[in-house]
């Protein structure tokens, strides 16, 4: 049982190491997209009602979340494409 627990700990640490840069890039992409959208909304704020502004604010947040999700998926796919066959045959990814 201890062997299995040790393997799980190693596997989780490996997943954390591999996912950290992917998640960081995804969060960065989402924040950048949201920021860009909000700057656009703020620049056009002079002649718009508060209801319209709230809708555009919501759209900006949705765009940021979508960009983060897209980057997360792309990063995960890139990582899967670079998995070395030696990693697979070593039993680590079983």
C-alpha positions in Angstrom: 0.0 0.0 0.0 2.9 2.4 0.8 4.2 1.8 -2.7 0.9 3.0 -4.2 0.8 6.0 -2.0 4.3 7.0 -2.9 3.6 6.6 -6.6 0.5 8.8 -6.2 2.4 11.5 -4.4 5.1 11.5 -7.2 2.4 11.5 -9.9 0.6 14.5 -8.3 3.8 16.4 -7.9 4.7 15.7 -11.6 1.2 16.9 -12.7 1.6 20.1 -10.6 5.0 20.8 -12.2 3.7 20.3 -15.7 0.4 22.1 -15.2 1.7 25.2 -13.4 3.1 27.0 -16.5 0.1 26.0 -18.6 -2.3 27.4 -15.9 -0.2 30.6 -15.5 -0.3 31.2 -19.3 -4.1 30.6 -19.3 -4.7 33.0 -16.5 -2.4 35.6 -18.1 -4.3 35.3 -21.5 -7.6 35.7 -19.7 -6.5 38.7 -17.8 -5.0 40.3 -20.9 -8.2 39.7 -22.9 -10.4 41.0 -20.1 -8.2 44.1 -19.7 -8.3 44.8 -23.4 -12.1 44.4 -23.6 -12.6 46.7 -20.5 -10.3 49.4 -22.0 -12.5 49.3 -25.1 -15.7 49.6 -23.0 -14.3 52.4 -20.9 -13.2 54.3 -24.0 -16.7 54.2 -25.4 -18.5 55.0 -22.1 -19.4 58.6 -22.7 -22.7 58.1 -24.6 -23.9 54.8 -23.2 -26.5 53.9 -20.6 -25.6 52.1 -17.4 -27.5 49.0 -18.5 -25.6 48.9 -21.8 -22.3 49.4 -19.9 -23.1 46.5 -17.5 -23.8 44.3 -20.5 -20.5 45.2 -22.1 -18.7 44.7 -18.8 -20.3 41.2 -18.6 -19.2 40.5 -22.2 -15.7 41.6 -21.4 -15.5 39.1 -18.5 -16.9 36.3 -20.6 -14.3 37.0 -23.3 -11.6 36.8 -20.7 -12.8 33.5 -19.3 -13.2 32.1 -22.8 -9.6 33.2 -23.6 -8.3 31.6 -20.4 -10.1 28.4 -21.2 -8.9 28.3 -24.7 -5.3 28.8 -23.6 -5.7 26.1 -21.0 -6.9 23.7 -23.6 -4.2 24.6 -26.1 -1.5 24.3 -23.5 -2.8 20.9 -22.4 -2.9 19.7 -26.0 0.6 21.0 -26.7 1.8 19.1 -23.6 0.2 15.9 -24.7 1.7 16.2 -28.1 5.2 16.5 -26.6 4.9 13.5 -24.2 7.9 11.4 -24.8 7.2 7.7 -25.6 9.8 6.9 -23.0 7.6 8.5 -20.4 4.7 6.4 -21.5 6.6 3.1 -21.6 8.2 3.8 -18.2 4.7 3.3 -16.6 4.5 6.9 -15.3 1.4 7.7 -17.4 -0.4 4.4 -16.8 
